Structure formats: structure tokens, C-alpha cells
Amino acid sequence: MTTLTLALAGALLCAPAVAAQQQPVPGQVDGPLTENPQYNKPQSKQSNEPKAPANSAPPRSDESSSEQTRVDLSPPKGDALAHPDGGHVADQALGLPHEWNPLRAMKDVEVGDYYYGRASYKAAINRYREALEYKPHDAVATFKLARALEKSKTFDEAIHCYEEYLAILKDGPNAGEARKALERLKKP
């Protein structure tokens, strides 16, 4: 009980000091002081900054500044009709279509590269395949999948992936390497 009494007494003694700190002092700037002299100046009544019109409505609560910078990742209108074989891979387990998500595919390729660099080819293959689920016919993921399949000695599938890469980008940055790999793998 004495501890509670001491705590209450301390709170009562400190209350006037806290209240005095919260009262603004005339001529003092409200807010943090910085080295920027423009920030520390008190606001004058005649400011050069543009003001919102008096009849403008306040921002709605459902508006967000991130809405202005959001990138639309959806495929263009009519894309499914123009490209019936592209971007509509079905989820094997649920029978639901995957969303087209190039950022997710790029991240899967990045993680696949990590596993490939550590000679964990099975994990790299899984990530490259997942990237192709979110962005079918992606040249980079297809080529890297072919390389990982070749390293894991799955030669038939590697040949198929190298050929698919050349079908996507016949003169792409890895086309020469893909052609050499096909020559090497198709030798008896």
C-alpha cells in the first residue's frame, strides 16, 4: 500500500511540470527544431504556398497515395484472345488458373539462381518451374530451367527447354549457348 501511495504522490507532484511543458510559449516554434532555417521559422499569415480552395472536399478515407503509383500487372485487354496459349497455366492441384505475375516470376528466378549457385539443382528447377507458372514462355526462366535440368542429368527435358528457349528468342542473349548445349546433348 505504501508503494501505491508513493506513486500517486509522485504523479501529483509532477503534474504541474508536465502541464507547463505542454503549454505553447508565445514566439516559440511548435515542432522539432532542425538545422533547416526555413523549417524553424514561425508560419506567417501571408504564405506563398498555394492553399486548397475553400470549396474543395477533404480527401476520402478510401483514397491512398499509393493508388497513384500502383503498377497495373494485369494482361492487356483481349490478350487471351490474341494469345490463346500464353499466360493461362492451370494449377494442377486445384484446377484454378494462376494469375499472371511477372514480379513473382522474377523473384522465383532470383531464388532459383541462388539454389543453382549452391549446386542445389532440384530446388532451382522447382523455382524456375514456378516462375514459368506465373509468367509462361519467359525466356530467362526457360533457359535457366534448361541449364539446371542439364546439370541434374535430365537430358531429354533439358533438350526440350533449350529448344523452347530458341523458339521464344532465336537470337536472344543465350541463343549461342543454347545451340551449343543442344549439339552437346544430341550427340550419340
Summary of the structure (lengths in Angstrom):
residues: 188
radius of gyration: 31.6
end to end distance: 92.6
largest distance: 93.8
contacts: 400
relative contact order: 0.06
helix: 54%
strand: 1%
